[in-house]
Amino acid sequence: MKNPKYIKLPTSEEQIRELKIGDIVYLSGLICTGRDQVHKKIVNLIETKQLLPDNFKKLRGSAIYHMGPIVKKQHDGTNLIISGGPTTSARMNMYQNQVCKNLGIFFVIGKGGMEGIDWKKLPAVYLQFPGGAGAIVSKFIKEVASVEWEKLGPEAAWFLEIEDFGPLVVAIDTHSGNLFLR
């Protein structure tokens, strides 16, 4: 078994290019969640030359997680993620190149793989997180740092400070390695 890689976000392009399919990764730092509506909204703002909220600038060298959390509003007004399993990534195929390129995203986390993404050119890698394990995600979340487009509920962009989130498997790398095509 390969030694796991513990990566502090944001990271470098060099570190991304060193990853190979089958590597086990644990991430720490700021990530953002995003499902269909977040991806669509980001691409729409880019294409119409509108500014994205400032929070998205913090994602350069970081990750987007295809996840719609179950969130509980605490008595003090803070948000608590109760569950956060991955959603099927293929729904974001048509948006992912543009989102990664414009935000400088190096990691895409989800389940089921993706098609039509130029992982080598971006560069970015696809990390698989197991479906059905959403309840354990909350143990990796240190804080809900902020949320954009909260009215979208689980479809909102949740900015999360995570610690040792994993194990995540490199399922698609920047060298044309793809566990879904084997």
ABEGO torsion letter per residue (X at the ends): XBBBBBBBOBBBAAAAAABBBGBBBBBBEBBBBBBAAAAAAAAAAAAAGBBBBAAAAAABGBBBBBBBBBBBBBAAGBBBBABBBBBBAAAAAAAAAAAAAAAGBABBBBBGEBBGBBAAAOBBBBBBBBBGAAAAAAAABABBABBBGAAAEAABBBBBBBBGBOBBBBABBAAGBBAAAX
